[in-house]
Each structure stands twice: as structure tokens, then as C-alpha cells.
């Protein structure tokens, strides 16, 4: 099995780990019809509306 020849410096390790620190939470927008928080440009799973128009027929239970 291959082993590293030299110790990884603190700056090398930190710069490699820094990519994960830049990640942020996904943005959510409010559904115009029901007010549910959903990702933008997606059909609302709660009411089935997209851009104020019914797209998916949901059965009310």
C-alpha cells in the first residue's frame, strides 16, 4: 500500500478542508398559494401549484 512521502502541511490540509466550509444551505422560497417553503422553480409538494397555477391534482384527505 502506498504511503505519503512527506507530512501534509497545515496550509495544504486547511485549503483542502476549506472547500466544504463554503457550502451553504439551499435557498427556499414561499409558495404563493399555501405558504409552504419550497426550493425555487419546483412544484409545491403540499398543494401541487407552480407559479400560481395548478399543475398536479392533489387529493384532499
N, C-alpha and C positions, 0 to 999 in steps of 0.2 A: 504494500500500500504506500502511496506517495505521502511524504511528509513535507511540511514547509521548510525551506532552507533558512529563512530569516524570520525573526519575530515581526509581526504586523505592528506598525507604528500606531500610536494613539490617533493621529490625524487621519490615517488611512481607514481605520476602523470607524471613526466618527463620521467621516464623509460617506461611508457605505451605509451606516445606520440613518444618516440624515434624510435619505430618500423617503423613509417611512414616516418621518416627522412632518413632512409636507402634506400628507394625506389629510383631507378634511371630510366632515360629514356631508352627505349628499343634500342638495338644496331641495326643499319641499315647498310646494305652492298649495294654496287653499282651493278646494273645489268650489266653483261658482254656485252650484246647486245645493249641496249638503254641508259644505264647510269642512269636509274631511281633508286631512293633509295627504297629498299625493305627489309623486315625482312629476315634474313638468312634462307636458306633451304625452300624457298617458290617460287612458280611460279610467275613470274613478271606479274602483272595485266595489264600493259601497252602493252607489246609485246607478252606475252604468252610463254616466253622461261624459261627453268630451266637448269642450268649448261651448257649453250651454245647450247642447243638443243631445237627445237620447241616442245612444249608439248600441248599447247592449240592453236587452229587455231583462230586468231583474224581477224575480218572483218575490212579492212581499209576504213575509211569514209572520 
